Amino acid sequence: MKHKPLKRHPSLIPLSHDHHHGLVLAERLVRGRAANPDADWPESPAEQAARLLEFFASDLEPHFEAEETHLFPLAARALADGEARTAALVRDHARMRRMVREIESGPSGVTREQLRAFGELLRAHIRAEEREFFPRVQAGCAPEDLEALAAPLADAATGAACRRR
C-alpha cells in the first residue's frame, strides 16, 4: 500500500515554494536548457552562470540563511538525530556557496560541468529536505515550535515566483 505524503506544515510552505523555484533552476543547469522550449533561458554557459549567480544572491542565499537561522536550530534540538541531519544540510549549503564563489571568479570561463554539478547538488539537497527532513521535522517538533517558525520563515521567503526567471 502506498503511503499518503504528509501535508506540509504551513510554517514550512514558504521554504517549499522556494524549493520549487530552486528545482526549476537545478533542472535547467543539469540539462543545460529549459524543459519548456518557450522559457527565457540562455544557451551559453556564461549566461547560465550569470542567471545562477543572480538567483543565488536573490533567492538561495536568503533561503539558506532562513533555514540555518530558524529551522535548523529547532530541528537540531528536537530530533533524535537532528544535529547530524542539520550538519549535513549545512555542509551542502557550504559546498554550494564554494561552488558559487568558483563560478563568480570566472563566469566567462565557467564550464557546463560546473553548472551541471551545481544543479545536481541543488536538486539532491532540495529533494532530501522535502522528502526526508521536512517530514521528520513535522513529526518530531512540537506544534507550537513549528507555529513559532511561521513568521520568521514567511518574512525570509524570497518571493521568487514574483520575479522574472
C-alpha positions as CSV (number, residue, x, y, z in Angstrom):
1,M,0.0,0.0,0.0
2,K,1.3,3.4,-1.0
3,H,1.8,5.9,1.9
4,K,0.0,9.2,1.6
5,P,2.5,12.1,1.8
6,L,2.3,14.3,4.9
7,K,0.6,17.6,4.2
8,R,3.3,20.3,4.6
9,H,3.0,22.3,7.8
10,P,2.0,25.9,7.0
11,S,5.2,27.3,8.6
12,L,7.3,25.3,6.1
13,I,5.3,26.2,3.0
14,P,7.5,29.3,2.2
15,L,10.6,27.1,2.1
16,S,8.8,24.6,-0.1
17,H,7.8,27.3,-2.5
18,D,11.5,28.4,-2.6
19,H,12.4,24.8,-3.2
20,H,10.1,24.6,-6.3
21,H,12.0,27.5,-7.9
22,G,15.3,26.0,-6.9
23,L,14.4,22.7,-8.6
24,V,13.4,24.6,-11.8
25,L,16.9,26.2,-11.8
26,A,18.6,22.9,-10.9
27,E,16.9,21.1,-13.8
28,R,17.9,23.8,-16.2
29,L,21.5,23.6,-15.0
30,V,21.6,19.8,-15.2
31,R,20.1,19.7,-18.7
32,G,21.8,22.8,-20.0
33,R,18.5,24.0,-21.2
34,A,14.9,24.7,-20.0
35,A,12.4,21.8,-20.2
36,N,9.9,24.3,-21.7
37,P,11.2,25.5,-25.1
38,D,9.4,28.8,-24.6
39,A,11.2,29.6,-21.3
40,D,13.5,32.5,-21.1
41,W,16.7,30.5,-20.5
42,P,20.0,31.3,-22.2
43,E,22.0,28.7,-24.2
44,S,25.6,29.8,-23.3
45,P,27.2,28.6,-20.1
46,A,28.4,32.1,-19.3
47,E,24.8,33.5,-19.5
48,Q,23.5,30.5,-17.5
49,A,26.2,31.2,-14.9
50,A,25.0,34.8,-14.7
51,R,21.5,33.6,-14.0
52,L,22.7,31.2,-11.4
53,L,24.7,34.0,-9.6
54,E,21.7,36.3,-9.7
55,F,19.4,33.5,-8.3
56,F,21.9,32.6,-5.7
57,A,22.2,36.2,-4.4
58,S,18.4,36.9,-4.5
59,D,16.9,33.5,-3.6
60,L,19.3,30.8,-2.4
61,E,21.5,32.7,0.0
62,P,18.5,34.2,1.8
63,H,16.8,30.8,1.8
64,F,19.9,29.1,3.3
65,E,20.2,31.9,5.9
66,A,16.5,31.4,6.9
67,E,17.0,27.6,7.3
68,E,20.3,28.0,9.2
69,T,18.9,30.7,11.5
70,H,15.4,29.5,12.2
71,L,14.7,25.9,11.1
72,F,18.0,24.0,11.7
73,P,18.5,25.0,15.3
74,L,14.9,23.8,16.2
75,A,15.5,20.5,14.3
76,A,18.9,20.0,15.9
77,R,17.3,20.3,19.4
78,A,14.0,18.4,18.7
79,L,15.0,15.5,16.6
80,A,16.9,12.5,17.9
81,D,19.4,12.7,15.1
82,G,18.8,16.4,14.5
83,E,22.4,17.6,15.0
84,A,23.7,15.1,12.4
85,R,20.9,15.8,9.9
86,T,21.3,19.6,10.1
87,A,25.1,19.4,10.0
88,A,24.8,17.5,6.7
89,L,22.4,20.1,5.3
90,V,24.7,22.9,6.4
91,R,27.6,21.2,4.7
92,D,25.6,21.1,1.4
93,H,25.0,24.9,1.8
94,A,28.7,25.5,2.3
95,R,29.6,23.4,-0.7
96,M,27.1,25.3,-2.9
97,R,28.5,28.6,-1.6
98,R,32.0,27.5,-2.5
99,M,30.8,26.4,-6.0
100,V,29.2,29.8,-6.5
101,R,32.4,31.6,-5.5
102,E,34.3,29.5,-8.0
103,I,31.8,30.4,-10.7
104,E,31.9,34.1,-9.7
105,S,35.7,34.2,-10.0
106,G,35.4,33.3,-13.7
107,P,31.9,33.3,-15.1
108,S,33.1,33.7,-18.7
109,G,35.2,30.6,-18.3
110,V,32.5,28.5,-16.5
111,T,32.1,25.0,-17.8
112,R,28.9,23.0,-18.4
113,E,30.3,20.5,-16.0
114,Q,30.5,23.1,-13.2
115,L,26.9,24.2,-13.9
116,R,25.7,20.6,-14.1
117,A,27.4,19.7,-10.8
118,F,25.8,22.7,-9.0
119,G,22.4,21.7,-10.4
120,E,22.8,18.1,-9.3
121,L,23.8,19.1,-5.8
122,L,21.0,21.6,-5.5
123,R,18.4,19.1,-6.8
124,A,19.6,16.4,-4.4
125,H,19.7,18.8,-1.5
126,I,16.2,20.0,-2.1
127,R,14.8,16.5,-2.5
128,A,16.4,15.4,0.7
129,E,14.9,18.3,2.6
130,E,11.4,17.9,1.0
131,R,11.3,14.1,1.2
132,E,13.2,13.3,4.4
133,F,14.0,16.3,6.5
134,F,10.7,18.3,6.4
135,P,8.6,15.2,7.2
136,R,10.9,14.4,10.2
137,V,10.7,18.0,11.4
138,Q,6.9,17.9,11.2
139,A,6.7,14.6,13.0
140,G,9.3,15.4,15.6
141,C,8.8,19.0,16.6
142,A,6.2,20.3,18.9
143,P,3.3,22.1,17.1
144,E,3.9,25.3,19.0
145,D,7.6,25.3,17.9
146,L,6.5,24.8,14.3
147,E,4.0,27.6,14.6
148,A,6.7,29.9,16.0
149,L,8.7,29.4,12.8
150,A,5.8,30.7,10.6
151,A,6.5,34.4,10.9
152,P,10.3,34.3,10.5
153,L,10.2,31.9,7.6
154,A,7.4,33.9,5.9
155,D,9.5,37.1,6.4
156,A,12.5,35.3,4.9
157,A,10.7,33.9,1.9
158,T,12.3,35.1,-1.3
159,G,9.2,35.6,-3.4
160,A,10.9,34.0,-6.5
161,A,7.5,33.5,-8.1
162,C,7.0,37.2,-8.4
163,R,10.2,37.8,-10.3
164,R,11.2,37.0,-13.9
165,R,13.4,33.9,-14.4
